[in-house]
Amino acid sequence: MTTANEGEESGTIAAESALPPVTLEDLPPRLRAAVARAGWPELMPVQAQSIPYLLAGRDLMVQSRTGSGKTGAFLLPILDRVQTRQATCQALVLAPTRELAKQVGEQAQIVGADAGMRTAVVYGGTAYGPQLRAFREGAELVVGTRGGVRDHLLKRNLSLHDVQLLVFDEADRMLSMGFYPDMRAIRRYLPSRPVQGCM
């Protein structure tokens, strides 16, 4: 498990099965190209430590300060995992607010654009037309608030049958805001097979 405490660059709790950090040069060409598109000169410490676990299919809980690169730490493995020919939701990122969902969605579009990864950004209080169109066009990554995602699941606009990776972005904040029941409700729509989880 990789953690970084508030105010620290990074800290690691190593287990016997700990994985070594990666460098930019260690990444597959597709991910190096995504890093170049995003304009990152190198991997941030939280990315270097987290990415090996996510690429290996392990569940992961990360704590790191704002601006430390956590979004890239889960977007790059998502880009590596999704099959763009499949054209179904294969990764779901839940965020506590529409502002954060939009921010993650924008970063995902930059990282995944040239690789053909389609992203749908989902939240309430706005017209559903663009969101429905993104589902129909086969968005492999869905980023949204728990309310917006749950609404689409209830209306059967969105299927999580092919989801392989579930990310709770700012999970501590979602829990402190009382979103646990919604997070549990969304769990019912996940496939019965194991799904990789990241918080």
Disulfide bonds with the S-S distance in Angstrom:
none
